[in-house]
Amino acid sequence: MNIRILLADDHRVVAEGLRELLDNQSDMTVVGVAANGRQAVEMAGELLPDVVLMDVTMADLNGVLATEQITRLHPQVRVLALSMHANREFLAAMMRAGARGYLIKSAPMDEVIRGVRAVVAGGSFFSSELSEFFNPETLLEKTLPDGTLAPQLTAREREVLQLVVEGKSSKEIAATLYVSTKTVDYHRQSIMNKLNLRSVAELTKYAIREGLTSLDR
């Protein structure tokens, strides 16, 4: 079996290094490289790879939201998270989104190879670096007692939230999402009402805590 892989990473050097590593495997082929989450969703639909190696923190559309969309639209495509962040928030967010595993970018190259093969075979895989706090059966319960985000934001609201905390104006967000500024303002108000937050600073703290963005990408 030849494993078809889509890379999604906004760091070109990382993406090119991974591409070389994976293409050197006799049973793997990198079929595309996406520079952000929005492009990853589009390319996943066009290429239908076996697995997407998904960077978690990307501008415009992060890996969490991109993973949600890919796994919903193309359930046969498996997602393996790739991040520099070894923490519960990002790990839990990616698992909730439908990822089959989580790799740390500093992990040995053999872990990346084993991780790809494991998720394509229908299993899961997590970097050994995560073992200090990771338990597959109880991760979500440990991270969030009820296993859910409360109050729950819609997928579009989380897209808007990411763009807001990245400093985008309503006009810029509207252009990115192909909606009116009035619609963006409606979503912004809905987000603040649901979360009972009143400033961009408070929204940023929430987004970081829930694994939707990071101060250090």
Order of alpha helices (4+ residues) and beta strands (2+ residues): beta-alpha-beta-alpha-beta-alpha-beta-alpha-beta-alpha-beta-alpha-alpha-alpha-alpha-alpha
